[in-house]
Amino acid sequence: MSTTTSSPAKELIVSNIAENIVSSEIIKLAWEVNDKIKKGEKIYNLTIGDFNSKIFPIPAELKREIISAYENDETNYPPAEGVPELRNAVCHFLKRLHGLDFKTENVIIAGGARPIIYAIYKTILDPGDTVVFPVPSWNNNHYSQLSSAKLVLIETKASNNFMPLASDIKKHIKTATLISLCSPLNPTGTTLTKEALTEICDLILEENAGREEGRKPVYLMYDQIYWTLTFGNTKHFDPVTLRPEMKNYTLFVDGISKAFAATGVRVGWGIGPKKVIDRMKSMLGHMGAWAPRPEQMATARFLMNDSAVDTYLADIRKKISERLIAFYKGFQSLKQEGFKVDAISPQAAIYLTVQLSLHGQKTAEGTILSTTKDVTKYILDEAKVALVPFAAFGDLDTSNWYRLSVGTCKIEDVDGIITNLRNAFKKLV
């Protein structure tokens, strides 16, 4: 009888990109939060950039249109660039509410904004090309890595609401292929001013005018997924309205996920020069990253319903604004009481930028909060409040700034959250 011996298993090898890609810091924090919730703890989860659909349901008209589309068996493949009805509706929606005038040939539809962003990166960038983007910002580091691009990070400042300036970008413009901006910005909920964005556009136009023949221009990816959610005197500005020549170089990222609390419906769109959009169509077609046809047809019909769109946007802006303002006032009260906290007045999106200057303080048990992770964990354990540090968005590990998201928050919970934070701060020395 023969015997066989098993050889030791060889280590499996994957691509360098797959081996080195970093998982989301936000998801890691979410796992910790969910684990506490499963154990019966009452946690105020202000981490997720999403909506509680019981508090912020999608528009009733959109829901009816989705159901109707399925009942009408509109369930076959959509065109790779999106159904013409939706691309036309997107043009109508943007021109009516924002003044942007594009043709359907400039619009591409995908399963949310993420495939649009990825397709922009893969369409514009060759390995080794340079991407310039500010930090904190959402996921640009990961998309750059997936594209084998060179990253240039611009560290922004609280004094400028964490938005980049043309002077920050200018020193990198000669080597840049893509500049990635987001306004209103995730994670800060702040916006680019008219003056700041105009200066950035002028910088790009000047550089492109002087670039040698045959070299790629500097493109601008402009993520404006939160543009409908601005509050108070805040106004949203875009590159093409400010400088029409930017139409040749700007790639917009947009969709229904934030404007209509439809994050799970997965309908996003990109807008840009026809040649780039055509190439993105090929990318997305091979990825199969299109939005489902029923949702596309439903969104097309909904966006053409001007009255329903306007009514919903007015309502969601009011609900989000009152939550952001309530939290801002709560943090200002804590600050006035002498606690080392602060917040930036709300401008847009579903986020409030808050500061917890607790590094170096000591807990009742004698533990020193030495790092941002220590502070984050203390607030979670002691105040039962979960926030996302800006370090999760590419900022320095030592940053004491955080994103507070109100999309899953009931307005009546705000006072309880502020009280929990106050009690936790009182225990620190």
C-alpha positions as CSV (number, residue, x, y, z in Angstrom):
1,M,0.0,0.0,0.0
2,S,1.4,3.3,-1.0
3,T,1.3,6.4,1.1
4,T,1.1,10.0,0.0
5,T,2.3,13.0,1.8
6,S,0.7,16.3,1.2
7,S,3.0,19.1,0.4
8,P,2.6,22.4,2.2
9,A,0.1,24.8,0.5
10,K,1.8,27.4,-1.6
11,E,1.0,31.0,-0.8
12,L,-1.5,32.3,-3.4
13,I,-0.3,35.4,-5.3
14,V,-2.6,38.1,-6.6
15,S,-2.0,41.3,-8.5
16,N,-0.1,44.1,-6.8
17,I,-3.1,46.4,-6.9
18,A,-5.3,43.7,-5.2
19,E,-2.6,42.9,-2.7
20,N,-2.1,46.6,-1.6
21,I,-5.6,48.0,-1.9
22,V,-6.7,49.3,1.5
23,S,-10.2,48.6,2.8
24,S,-12.5,51.4,3.8
25,E,-11.7,52.9,7.2
26,I,-15.4,53.9,7.5
27,I,-16.5,50.3,7.0
28,K,-14.1,49.2,9.7
29,L,-15.6,51.7,12.1
30,A,-19.1,50.6,11.0
31,W,-18.3,47.0,11.9
32,E,-17.4,48.1,15.4
33,V,-20.5,50.1,15.7
34,N,-22.7,47.3,14.4
35,D,-21.1,44.9,16.8
36,K,-22.0,47.1,19.8
37,I,-25.6,47.5,18.5
38,K,-25.9,43.7,18.2
39,K,-24.9,43.4,21.8
40,G,-27.8,45.6,22.8
41,E,-26.0,48.9,23.2
42,K,-27.9,52.1,22.1
43,I,-25.5,53.8,19.7
44,Y,-26.1,57.0,17.9
45,N,-24.5,56.1,14.6
46,L,-23.6,59.4,12.8
47,T,-20.9,57.7,10.6
48,I,-22.7,56.6,7.5
49,G,-23.2,58.8,4.4
50,D,-26.6,57.3,3.9
51,F,-30.2,57.9,4.8
52,N,-32.5,56.0,7.1
53,S,-35.3,55.3,4.6
54,K,-37.9,55.3,7.3
55,I,-36.9,58.9,8.1
56,F,-36.0,60.0,4.6
57,P,-37.9,57.8,2.1
58,I,-37.5,58.3,-1.6
59,P,-40.1,60.4,-3.4
60,A,-43.5,58.6,-3.5
61,E,-43.7,59.4,-7.2
62,L,-40.4,57.8,-7.9
63,K,-41.4,54.7,-5.9
64,R,-44.6,54.4,-7.9
65,E,-42.7,54.8,-11.2
66,I,-40.2,52.0,-10.2
67,I,-43.0,49.6,-9.3
68,S,-44.8,50.5,-12.6
69,A,-41.7,49.9,-14.6
70,Y,-41.4,46.4,-13.2
71,E,-45.1,45.7,-13.7
72,N,-44.6,46.8,-17.3
73,D,-41.8,44.2,-17.7
74,E,-39.1,46.8,-18.5
75,T,-36.5,44.4,-17.3
76,N,-34.1,43.8,-20.3
77,Y,-30.7,45.2,-20.8
78,P,-30.4,49.0,-21.1
79,P,-28.1,50.6,-23.6
80,A,-24.5,51.0,-22.3
81,E,-24.8,54.7,-22.1
82,G,-28.2,54.7,-20.5
83,V,-31.8,54.8,-21.9
84,P,-32.4,57.9,-24.0
85,E,-35.4,58.9,-21.9
86,L,-33.2,59.2,-18.8
87,R,-30.4,61.0,-20.5
88,N,-32.9,63.5,-21.9
89,A,-34.5,63.9,-18.4
90,V,-31.1,64.6,-16.9
91,C,-30.5,67.4,-19.4
92,H,-33.9,68.8,-18.5
93,F,-33.3,68.5,-14.8
94,L,-29.9,70.2,-14.8
95,K,-31.0,73.0,-17.2
96,R,-34.1,73.8,-15.3
97,L,-32.7,73.9,-11.8
98,H,-29.0,74.7,-12.4
99,G,-28.8,76.3,-15.8
100,L,-26.4,73.7,-17.2
101,D,-27.1,73.2,-20.9
102,F,-25.9,69.8,-22.3
103,K,-27.0,67.5,-25.1
104,T,-27.9,63.8,-24.4
105,E,-24.7,62.8,-26.2
106,N,-22.8,64.4,-23.3
107,V,-24.6,62.2,-20.7
108,I,-23.8,58.7,-19.5
109,I,-25.8,56.7,-17.0
110,A,-24.4,54.1,-14.5
111,G,-25.3,52.2,-11.4
112,G,-24.6,55.2,-9.1
113,A,-21.8,57.7,-8.9
114,R,-19.0,55.2,-8.1
115,P,-18.9,53.5,-11.5
116,I,-18.9,57.0,-13.1
117,I,-15.9,58.1,-11.0
118,Y,-14.0,54.8,-11.7
119,A,-14.7,55.1,-15.4
120,I,-13.4,58.7,-15.4
121,Y,-10.2,57.6,-13.8
122,K,-9.7,54.7,-16.1
123,T,-10.6,56.7,-19.2
124,I,-8.4,59.7,-18.5
125,L,-5.4,58.2,-16.8
126,D,-2.5,56.0,-17.9
127,P,-0.3,54.3,-15.3
128,G,1.9,56.9,-13.8
129,D,-0.2,59.9,-14.7
130,T,-0.7,62.4,-11.9
131,V,-4.0,63.0,-10.0
132,V,-4.2,66.1,-7.8
133,F,-6.9,66.2,-5.1
134,P,-7.5,67.7,-1.7
135,V,-7.7,65.9,1.6
136,P,-9.9,65.2,3.3
137,S,-11.9,63.9,0.4
138,W,-13.8,60.7,-0.4
139,N,-12.1,57.7,-2.1
140,N,-9.8,59.6,-4.5
141,N,-6.8,57.7,-3.0
142,H,-8.4,54.3,-3.8
143,Y,-9.5,55.2,-7.3
144,S,-6.0,56.5,-8.0
145,Q,-4.5,53.3,-6.7
146,L,-6.8,51.2,-8.9
147,S,-5.7,53.3,-11.9
148,S,-2.0,53.0,-11.0
149,A,-1.8,56.7,-11.0
150,K,0.6,59.0,-9.1
151,L,-1.2,60.7,-6.1
152,V,-0.6,64.4,-5.2
153,L,-2.5,65.2,-2.0
154,I,-3.3,68.8,-1.1
155,E,-3.7,69.2,2.7
156,T,-6.5,71.8,3.2
157,K,-7.1,73.9,6.3
158,A,-10.1,74.6,8.6
159,S,-9.6,78.3,8.0
160,N,-10.7,77.7,4.4
161,N,-13.4,75.3,5.3
162,F,-11.2,72.4,4.1
163,M,-11.5,73.5,0.5
164,P,-8.5,73.8,-1.9
165,L,-7.2,77.0,-3.4
166,A,-5.7,77.6,-6.9
167,S,-2.5,78.5,-5.2
168,D,-2.4,75.0,-3.7
169,I,-2.9,73.4,-7.1
170,K,-0.6,75.7,-9.1
171,K,2.6,74.1,-7.9
172,H,1.4,70.7,-9.3
173,I,-0.4,71.9,-12.5
174,K,2.5,71.2,-14.9
175,T,2.5,67.5,-14.2
176,A,-1.2,67.0,-13.6
177,T,-3.5,65.0,-15.8
178,L,-6.6,65.0,-13.6
179,I,-7.7,67.3,-10.8
180,S,-10.5,65.8,-8.7
181,L,-12.8,68.1,-6.8
182,C,-16.0,67.7,-4.9
183,S,-18.4,70.5,-4.0
184,P,-20.4,70.3,-1.8
185,L,-17.6,68.2,-0.2
186,N,-17.8,64.8,1.4
187,P,-16.8,64.7,4.3
188,T,-17.0,68.3,5.3
189,G,-20.4,69.6,4.0
190,T,-18.6,72.8,2.9
191,T,-18.4,74.3,-0.6
192,L,-16.1,76.0,-3.1
193,T,-16.7,79.7,-3.3
194,K,-17.3,81.4,-6.7
195,E,-13.9,83.1,-6.5
196,A,-12.0,80.0,-5.5
197,L,-13.5,77.8,-8.2
198,T,-13.0,80.5,-10.9
199,E,-9.3,80.8,-10.0
200,I,-8.9,77.0,-10.3
201,C,-10.7,77.0,-13.7
202,D,-8.5,79.9,-14.9
203,L,-5.4,77.9,-13.8
204,I,-6.5,74.8,-15.8
205,L,-7.4,76.9,-18.9
206,E,-4.1,78.7,-18.8
207,E,-2.2,75.4,-18.5
208,N,-4.1,73.7,-21.3
209,A,-3.6,76.6,-23.6
210,G,0.2,76.3,-23.2
211,R,0.4,72.5,-23.4
212,E,2.3,71.0,-26.3
213,E,0.4,69.3,-29.1
214,G,-0.2,65.6,-28.5
215,R,-0.1,65.7,-24.7
216,K,-3.3,65.1,-22.7
217,P,-4.8,68.2,-21.2
218,V,-5.6,68.7,-17.5
219,Y,-9.1,67.4,-16.9
220,L,-11.2,68.3,-14.0
221,M,-13.5,65.8,-12.4
222,Y,-16.2,67.7,-10.6
223,D,-18.3,65.6,-8.2
224,Q,-21.4,67.6,-7.4
225,I,-23.6,64.8,-6.2
226,Y,-24.8,67.0,-3.2
227,W,-25.4,70.2,-5.3
228,T,-29.2,70.2,-4.6
229,L,-28.6,70.2,-0.8
230,T,-27.3,73.7,0.0
231,F,-28.6,75.7,2.9
232,G,-29.0,79.3,4.0
233,N,-27.0,81.7,1.8
234,T,-24.8,79.0,0.4
235,K,-24.8,78.8,-3.4
236,H,-23.5,76.0,-5.6
237,F,-21.1,76.9,-8.4
238,D,-19.8,74.8,-11.2
239,P,-16.8,75.2,-13.6
240,V,-18.8,75.3,-16.9
241,T,-21.2,78.1,-15.7
242,L,-18.3,80.2,-14.4
243,R,-16.0,79.5,-17.4
244,P,-17.8,78.1,-20.5
245,E,-14.4,77.0,-22.0
246,M,-14.2,74.5,-19.2
247,K,-16.8,72.4,-21.1
248,N,-14.0,70.8,-23.0
249,Y,-12.2,69.6,-19.9
250,T,-14.8,69.1,-17.1
251,L,-16.3,65.7,-16.2
252,F,-19.3,66.0,-13.9
253,V,-20.3,63.3,-11.4
254,D,-24.0,63.4,-10.3
255,G,-27.0,61.3,-9.6
256,I,-30.2,60.8,-7.5
257,S,-28.6,59.1,-4.5
258,K,-28.3,62.2,-2.3
259,A,-30.8,64.6,-3.8
260,F,-33.6,62.1,-3.5
261,A,-32.3,59.9,-0.6
262,A,-32.1,57.1,-3.2
263,T,-28.7,55.6,-2.3
264,G,-29.9,52.1,-2.9
265,V,-31.7,52.8,-6.2
266,R,-28.3,53.1,-7.9
267,V,-28.8,55.7,-10.6
268,G,-26.0,58.1,-11.3
269,W,-24.7,60.0,-14.3
270,G,-21.6,61.6,-15.8
271,I,-21.5,64.6,-18.1
272,G,-18.6,65.7,-20.2
273,P,-17.0,66.1,-23.6
274,K,-18.5,63.7,-26.1
275,K,-15.3,61.9,-26.9
276,V,-14.6,61.2,-23.3
277,I,-18.2,60.1,-22.6
278,D,-18.0,57.7,-25.6
279,R,-14.9,56.1,-24.2
280,M,-16.5,55.9,-20.8
281,K,-19.4,54.1,-22.5
282,S,-17.0,51.4,-23.7
283,M,-15.5,51.1,-20.2
284,L,-18.9,50.8,-18.4
285,G,-20.3,48.5,-21.1
286,H,-17.6,45.9,-20.4
287,M,-18.0,46.3,-16.7
288,G,-21.7,45.9,-16.9
289,A,-22.0,48.8,-14.5
290,W,-25.3,50.2,-15.9
291,A,-28.2,51.1,-13.7
292,P,-31.1,48.6,-13.9
293,R,-33.5,49.5,-16.7
294,P,-36.6,49.7,-14.5
295,E,-34.9,52.3,-12.3
296,Q,-33.7,54.2,-15.3
297,M,-37.1,54.5,-16.8
298,A,-38.6,55.4,-13.5
299,T,-36.0,58.1,-12.8
300,A,-36.6,59.5,-16.3
301,R,-40.3,59.9,-15.7
302,F,-39.8,61.3,-12.2
303,L,-37.2,63.9,-13.3
304,M,-39.7,65.2,-15.8
305,N,-42.3,65.7,-13.1
306,D,-41.2,69.2,-12.1
307,S,-43.7,69.7,-9.4
308,A,-42.8,66.4,-7.6
309,V,-39.1,67.2,-7.9
310,D,-39.4,70.7,-6.5
311,T,-41.7,69.6,-3.6
312,Y,-39.4,66.8,-2.6
313,L,-36.2,68.9,-2.7
314,A,-37.8,71.6,-0.6
315,D,-38.9,69.1,2.0
316,I,-35.6,67.2,2.3
317,R,-33.6,70.4,2.4
318,K,-35.7,71.6,5.3
319,K,-35.3,68.3,7.2
320,I,-31.6,68.1,6.7
321,S,-31.0,71.7,7.5
322,E,-32.8,71.6,10.8
323,R,-30.7,68.7,11.9
324,L,-27.4,70.3,10.9
325,I,-28.4,73.5,12.6
326,A,-29.5,71.8,15.7
327,F,-26.1,69.9,16.0
328,Y,-24.2,73.1,15.2
329,K,-25.9,74.9,18.0
330,G,-25.4,72.0,20.3
331,F,-21.6,72.0,19.6
332,Q,-21.5,75.8,20.0
333,S,-23.2,75.4,23.4
334,L,-20.6,72.8,24.5
335,K,-17.8,75.1,23.3
336,Q,-19.3,78.0,25.4
337,E,-19.4,75.7,28.4
338,G,-15.6,75.4,28.1
339,F,-15.3,72.0,26.4
340,K,-12.6,71.7,23.7
341,V,-15.0,71.3,20.7
342,D,-16.0,73.3,17.8
343,A,-18.0,73.0,14.5
344,I,-18.1,74.8,11.1
345,S,-21.5,76.4,10.3
346,P,-23.5,74.1,8.0
347,Q,-23.4,74.9,4.3
348,A,-24.5,71.8,2.4
349,A,-24.8,68.1,2.0
350,I,-25.8,65.9,5.0
351,Y,-22.6,66.5,7.0
352,L,-21.4,68.8,9.8
353,T,-17.7,69.3,10.4
354,V,-16.9,69.0,14.1
355,Q,-13.7,69.3,16.1
356,L,-12.9,67.3,19.2
357,S,-9.7,68.7,20.7
358,L,-9.3,65.9,23.3
359,H,-5.8,64.7,22.6
360,G,-3.8,64.4,25.7
361,Q,-6.8,64.4,28.1
362,K,-7.2,61.6,30.6
363,T,-10.2,59.4,31.3
364,A,-11.6,58.7,34.8
365,E,-9.7,55.4,34.7
366,G,-6.4,57.3,34.0
367,T,-6.1,56.4,30.3
368,I,-4.6,59.1,28.2
369,L,-6.3,59.8,24.9
370,S,-3.0,60.0,22.9
371,T,-4.3,59.4,19.4
372,T,-7.3,60.2,17.2
373,K,-8.2,56.5,17.4
374,D,-8.2,56.8,21.2
375,V,-10.6,59.8,21.1
376,T,-12.9,58.2,18.6
377,K,-13.1,55.0,20.7
378,Y,-13.7,57.0,23.9
379,I,-16.6,58.9,22.3
380,L,-18.1,55.7,21.0
381,D,-17.7,53.8,24.3
382,E,-18.6,56.6,26.7
383,A,-21.0,58.8,24.8
384,K,-22.4,56.1,22.6
385,V,-21.8,58.4,19.6
386,A,-20.1,57.2,16.5
387,L,-18.3,59.8,14.3
388,V,-15.8,59.4,11.4
389,P,-12.4,61.1,11.8
390,F,-11.1,63.0,8.9
391,A,-8.1,60.5,8.9
392,A,-10.5,58.1,7.2
393,F,-10.7,60.5,4.3
394,G,-6.9,60.9,3.8
395,D,-6.2,63.6,6.3
396,L,-3.4,63.3,8.9
397,D,-3.8,60.7,11.6
398,T,-3.3,63.5,14.1
399,S,-6.3,65.5,12.8
400,N,-9.0,66.2,15.5
401,W,-11.7,67.0,12.9
402,Y,-14.6,64.6,12.3
403,R,-17.6,64.1,9.9
404,L,-21.0,64.0,11.6
405,S,-23.7,62.7,9.2
406,V,-27.4,63.4,9.9
407,G,-28.9,61.1,7.3
408,T,-29.9,58.5,9.8
409,C,-30.8,60.8,12.7
410,K,-34.1,61.7,14.1
411,I,-34.4,65.4,15.1
412,E,-35.6,64.4,18.6
413,D,-32.3,62.5,19.1
414,V,-30.1,65.6,18.8
415,D,-30.5,66.8,22.4
416,G,-29.8,63.3,23.7
417,I,-26.6,63.1,21.6
418,I,-25.4,66.5,22.9
419,T,-26.2,65.5,26.4
420,N,-24.2,62.2,26.0
421,L,-21.2,64.1,24.7
422,R,-21.4,66.6,27.5
423,N,-21.4,63.9,30.1
424,A,-18.5,62.1,28.4
425,F,-16.5,65.4,28.3
426,K,-17.1,66.0,32.0
427,K,-15.3,62.8,32.8
428,L,-12.1,63.9,31.2
429,V,-9.3,65.7,33.0
